[in-house]
């Protein structure tokens, strides 16, 4: 669901094979440097470049299990070169 021009949100029930296909597509898009998400309500195109920040959270509470993946990056900030000097 497209909430505004810069935000895309989608929620649906999927089987594990469908989710695996979606994750494979996301991985391929990260490798290519372009990911497009779309559904009947809208579309967003992202261009992951440089270093990506990855956050993985897993939890289990009674019968509810959750896995969250968050990948973020900044496109307008140049990569800082932090060189190491050893003497």
Phi, psi and omega in degrees: 000131181268114181274323172204182186299329186256014184219136178232138178217135179218138176221132178200163174272131181224153172277168186296328178293318179296319179294321177299318177297318178296317179295322176297320178294320178296316179299317178295321178294321177297316179299319181284335182091017179204126177231131176242125176253136178208152170211191184295341183263347180167188185208148172218142180243126180243150180234086179290127181218157176070209180281133180251139178269123182247131175232125178241128177230130177231139179212157178219120178226111184051245182263002182259122179244143183218138173231122179240132175242130176230126178238126180222160178201165177245122184272339184261005182246124179292150178292134178273135178263103177262097183274149181254132178240128178236129181235000000 
